[in-house]
Amino acid sequence: MDVTYLLIVLLVGAFATYLSGDKWASKVALSFGLATFGLSIYLLNLFNLGADIDFATTWISKPNISFALKADGLSFAMLLLTTSLTPIIIFSCFGNDFKNAKAIYSLMLFMSFAMVGTFLASDGLLYYIFWELSLIPIYFIALIWGNGDADERKKAVVKFFIYTFAGSLFMLVAFIYLYQKAGSLLIEDLYKLSLTTTEQTWIFLAFFLAYAIKIPIIPFHTWQANVYQKAPTVGTMLLSGIMLKMGLYSVIRWQLPIAPYAAKHFMAVFIGLGIAGVIYGSIVALKQKDLKKLLAYSSLAHVGLIAAGTYTLTINGLRGAVLQMIAHGFVVVGLFFVAEIIYRRFETRTISEMGGIRAQSPKFTSMFLILVLASVALPSTFNFVGEFTVLYSLSQINIWFAILGGTTIILGAYYMLKMFQYVMLGETNAKIFKDVTFNEGLTLAIIIAVLFFFGLYPKPIIDLITPSLDHILTQINRI
């Protein structure tokens, strides 16, 4: 089936949302978000029945560029993450009163359009275009609807835009070089290239700059915490829940198979950088006084472990990384939404100014605690499945990698439970914490249901992604 329908629905939805006006924008955006998710499920059923979910046509004849989209199991995993979280994020905003609502909701759908295109593109230039397009909506969402001092917000957002855009230019140069070697940028043609070790090294490093900034991996993380803090919560959820997965996905899809020699040669270095991010992010999170900033550094620690898993070049490492990408997407969106709910009542993100919520809202406290426990990979939650698999893959490479990576469990439990204690327990805040609304409770309940369902039964996702990962590993091991 023609997979372009997904992109058409999202793009039409973005324009329809803008034209619907401020009053109806949220409902129109949610309708198109749900329609896209439904279409994704339909395409997945066709894929499971053996249908080819792709589209390809010549886009530019000279140079030879194709408008080529293709969905395999790995793409579908990321596609479903994007199309399921998009309506959840939109629905979570129903408690916000945005100025110029039609613009922000249309930008959400346009950003989803760009991210879906990134996960489906099988031509290098098309992939690069979608990759860069995703920067435009998040730039305006963070700049216009963000928090705090306007000058500080502008500085943080501009740094993020320039930093990520500059890193991506190295990837574009790599694609131009690859085109000269292959005469095409179709991914199957790039996989067939026999590059020298020197060529692979430079291609690998060029891709790494683009992906390390997007993920982010230390020392390329300096934009993250400030942007997560300054962006509105919807922007933070889009960034942390979906957009950073573009970098992790691209490592597996593009970087490792095209430059397998370099991937093997630098394996220990990049696993080390990922684990360093785990330790650094956890230690810095311990010192944070702002709730959103604490969650930002917590996210840095978790994605560091995921990145380490991708660079193990083992089936367990890749599979665990993809599982953890999806699990992290849901739990981090849930946690940032919790921070937004508290801000709506207390009008502060400073942890020391919170407290006593448990006595006023036991249901909200219970849901928050479940998300905290899922974040620290409690068994029976989705995060445990991915984290355990990644740690096992690290132990296959070197037991010390697993031991150091495992510090995320200890440190994460410490700073997350300490944060929960200060935010939810203790003396009651002078302001009254109104109980969660139906919309807020439903949003959290959906996220929690996903985390428990796939924590207890991850087989559908494992069966979906394993054939694609086996194919990629075959390509990596061809040398």
N, C-alpha and C positions, 0 to 999 in steps of 0.2 A: 504493500500500500504506500501511497505517496505521503512521506513523512512531513512534507512542507505544510500540510494542513495545520500542524501544531504551531508553526511559526505564524501562519496567516491568522489563526484565531487570536494569538497573543497580540499581534500587531494591530489587527482590527479592533481588539479590545482596548488597546491603549488609546487609539483615536476616538472610539465610541465613548470611553470614559471621560475624555477631555471635553467632548461635545455635549455630554449629558448635563453638565453644570455641576456646581458644588453640592447641591442638594441630593442628587442621585449618584454622584461619582462613586461613593463607596460600594453601593449596591450593584452598580453596573460592573465595577472592577471585580467584585466577588463572584458575580455570575460568570464572567469570562474566565476567571481563575479556576472555578469549579468545572467549567466546560473543558478547559485544557487538561485538567486532571482526569476527567472522565475519558477524554480522547486518548490520553496516555495509557490508561488501563485497557482500552479497546485495542490499541496497537500492540500492547504487551500480550494480550490473548492471541492476536494474530501471529505474533512472533513465536509464541509457544507452540502454535499449530504448524510452524515451519515456513511461514510467509517471510519474504524478504522485505524488511522495512527500510527502504532507501529511496533516493532520488538523485539523478545525475544528469546533467546536460552541460554542453560547452557554454561557458559564460563569456570568456575572452579568447579569441583565436590566437592572437599574437600579443603577449606570450600565452602559452597554452594553459589556461586557468579554467577549472570546472566549478560549476555550482553543484557540489556533490555533498550529499548528506547520507549518513548511514547509521543505523542503530543496531548494535549487538548487545550482549548481556551487560557489559560494563556501561555502555551509553545509557541503557534503559535504567540501570540503578541510579545514575546521576539525574536522568530525566525525571524519574518518579520522585526523587528527592526535591527537585526544583518545583515540579508542578503540584506536589502535595503541600510543600511549605508556603508557596506563594499565596494560596487562598487562606491558609492559617494566619499568615502575617497580615494580610489585608483585613481579615475578620478581627484580629486583635486590635486593630486601629479604630474600631467602631466606638471606643470610649474616648477618642481624641477629637478635639475640635480644631482641625487644621484650617489655617487661612489658605485660600485658593486650593481647596480640597481636590478639585478636578485635576489640577496639575500634578500633585504628589501621587495620587492614585494611578494616573496614566503613566507616570514615570516608573512606578512599581511594576506595572505590566510590561513596559518597554524593557526594563532591566531583566525581567524574566525571559522575554523574547531573546535578548542578547545572550543570556546564559544558556538557554536551551540550544541556541545555534552553535555555541561553543562546544557543547557536549555532542552534537550531532555532526558537525563539519568533518568531512574526510578529505578536503583539499586544504593545503597549508595556508594559502592566502585567504580563503574564505574563513577558516578558523581564526586567523589573525584579525580579520575585520570584526567578527563577532566578539572576540576577546577584547578589542579596544572599545567597541560600542558599549560594552557593559560599564565602562568607566563614566560615561556621560550622565546617565540618570543618577548614579550614586553621588556624583560630584554635586549636582544641583540639590538633591535631597538633603545632603549633609550641610551644604552652604546656606540654603534658604530656610530650612526648617530645623536647623540644629540648635544646640543649647549653648548657654554661657555667653561670654563677651564676644561680640561680632568680629572684632579684629583677631582675637585668638582663634576663633573658629575658622575664619578665612585662612589664616596662616597654616593651620593644621590640615585643612582640606586641600589647599593648593600644594602643600608639600606632598600629600598623598598622591594627588593627580600627577604631578611632575615626576615623582619618584617611580611610580608604577609605569607611567608612559615611557620614561627613559629606559627602564629595564626592558620593556617590551621591544624597543627598537633593536636591541641586540638579537632578539629572537627573529625579527624581520630580516636582519642581515643574514642570519643563519639560513632562513628560508630562501633568500635570493641565491646564496651559494649553492644550496641543495638543488635548486631549479636548474642552475647551470650544469650540474652533474647529471641530473635525471631527465631534464627536458619536460618535467611535469612536477606538480606538487601534490598529486594524489597520494594518499598515505600508503597505499599498497606499492606504489612505485618507489617511494622513499624507503620503505622497508627492504626493498631489493638491492639498494645501493651497496657497493663494496667500498667503503671509505677507508682510507689509511688511518693508522692509529693517531697521527697528528690531526687529521681532519676531524675525526671523531671527538678528540679532546676539545677542540675549539667549538664544535657544534654543541657538545654537551654543556660546556661552560656558558655559552650564549643562551641556551635554553634555561640553564640554572638561574641566571640573573633574573630573567622574567618571572620564573616560578617562585624563586626564593622570596622575592619582594611581595608577591601576591599572597603567599601562604599564610603568614610570613615565617621565614627561618632566620634565626639570629646569624649574623649581625645586621640583617636587612629588615628588621622588625620595627625600626624607630618611629615609623608613622602610625603604627597600629593603635596603641593605647589612647593617644590623644584623639584620633578620629573616632574610635569607638565611644569615647566619652562625649565628644562634642556633637556627634551625629544624633538625630532623633532616634528613638528606640527602633522605629521601623527600619531606618537605615542600618543600624547596628545589627539587627536581626538578618537583614539581607546580606550584609558583609560577612558575618560570622557563620550564618547558617548555610549559605549557598556559595557566595562568591569566592571565598578562600578555597572551596573544594575544586574550583576551576584549575588552580595551580597544582593541587595534589593529583587530580585526574590526569592533567597534562603530563606530569612526570611519567605516569604509567603508560599513557597512550602514545606520546610523542618522543619524550626524551630518552627513555631507556631502550626502546626497540631500535631507534635510529642510530644511537651511539652505544652499542652494547659493550664494546671493549672499554671505553672510558667509564661506563657504569661499573664494570667489574674492577677496574684499576683504582677508582676513587671511592669504592664502596665504604671502606672504613672511615674515610674523612667525612662523608656526608651522613653516615649513620651517627658519627660523633657530633656533628652539628645539630642533628635532630635531637639527640639526647641532651646536649647542652641547653637547647631550648626548653626541654622538660624541666631541668633543674633551675635554670635562670627564671623562667616564667613562674614557677612555684614559689621561689624565694621572694621575688618581687611582689607577688600577690599577697604574701604574708604581711607586707608593710602598707598595703593600700587602705586609705580611709574612705574613698569613694566607691560605692557599690559597683557601678558600671566599670570602673577601672580595674577593680579586683577581678571581675568576670572576664575582662579583656585579657589580663595576664594569665588567668586560668585557661582561657582558650589557646593562648600562645603555647602553654605547656602541653596541652592535649594534641595540638596539631604537630608539635615537635615530635611526639611519639609516633604519630601517623606517618610523618615524613621518614622517620627512621625505618619504619616497617616497609615502606615502598623501596628503599634502597638496599634491603636485604637480598633482593632478586630471588626470592623463594616464593613458592605458591602460598605458603602460610603467611608470609609477610605481606604479599600483595592482597590476598583475600582478607586478612585481618585489617589492613589499612582501609580497604573499601568499606568493610562493615563498620569500622570506627568512623569513617567519614559520614556515613548516613546517621549513625547513632549520635555523633557529636552535633550534627545539624539540628536534630530534634531537641536534644537536651539544652543546647546553648540558646536556641530560640525561646524555649520555655523559661530559662533562667533570666534572660534579658526582659522577657515579658513580665516576670515576677517583679523585677526592678522597676518596670514601668507602672505596674499596679500600685506599688508602694509610693512611687513618686506622685501619682494622681491623688493620694490621700494626704501624704505628709509634705509634699512639695520640697523634698530634699533627697539627695543621693548620698549624703554623708552618713556613714554607718553609725557614728556615735550619737546622732540625733534621732535614731530609730529605737525600737524596743517595745516590748509589751503587746505585740500584735497577736500572739497566741491566745491571750486571754479574751481578745475581742473577736477573733475570727479563727476558730479551730479548724474549719474546713480548708481555708486558705493555707494555714500553717501545715496541715497534713500534705497538701499537694506540693508545697514548697519543699518540704522535707524529702518527699519522694524524688523530686528533681535533683536535690543535693546528693542523695544517695546514688542516684543513677550517674551523676557526674563523676563520683569517685568509684564507679564500676562495681557496685554491689552486685553479687551473683543474683541472677534472675532478671537483671536489667540488660538492655541491648548493649550498653557500653562495655559490660563485662565480657561479652562474646568477642568483640573486636579487640579490646585491650589485651585479653588473655592470649589471643591468637598472635598478636603482634609481639608480645613479650616472649612467647614460645619461639617465634621465628628468630628473634634476636639471640635467644639462647643457642640456636643452631649455628649461628655465626661465631659468637663468643659469649660465654656465660656472663662476663662483666658488662657487656652491653645490656643484657637482661636485668642484671642487678641494678645498674644505674638507671635504666629506663623505668624500672619498678618503683623508683623513688616517687614517681607521680602518684602512686597509690597512697603512700604514707603522707607525703607533703600535701597532696590534694585533700585527703581526709581531714588533715589538721586545719588548713586555712578555710575550707568550706564549712566545716562544722563550727569553727570559731566564729565565722561570719554569721552563720545561722543563729548562733547563741546571742550575739549582740543585736541582730536585726529583729528576731522574733520573740526572744525571751526577755527576762528582766522587768524593770519597772515600766509601767504604761506611759507611752508618750502623751504629752499634753493634748495633742490633737487626736480626735476620734478616728479610728480606722473602721470605715464602713465595710461591711462584708462584701465579698466579691459579687459582682453582678452575674446574671445568667451567661452573658457573652464571655466574660472573663473566665468563669468556671468551666464553660464548655471548651474553650480554647485549651486550657491547661489539661482538662480531662482527655481530650483527643491526643495530645502529646504524650501524656502518661500511658495511655492505652497502647500507643505504638511502641513505646519503650519496653513495656512488659510483654507485649505479644511477641515481638521479635527477639526479646531477651530469652523467652522460653522456647521459641520455635523459629530459629533463624534459617531453617532449611530452604525456604523459598528463595531468599536472596542469595544464599550460597550456591544453590543450583543454577540461578540465573547468571551469576558473574564468573563462575569457575571455568566454563569453556573459553570465554574471552581471555581470561588471565592465562590459561594454559597456552593459548595461541600466542600471546605476547611473550611468554617465557620461552616458547620455542624459537621465536625471533631473536630474543636476547641471547640464547644459548647456541646460536648458529655458528659462532666463531669458536 
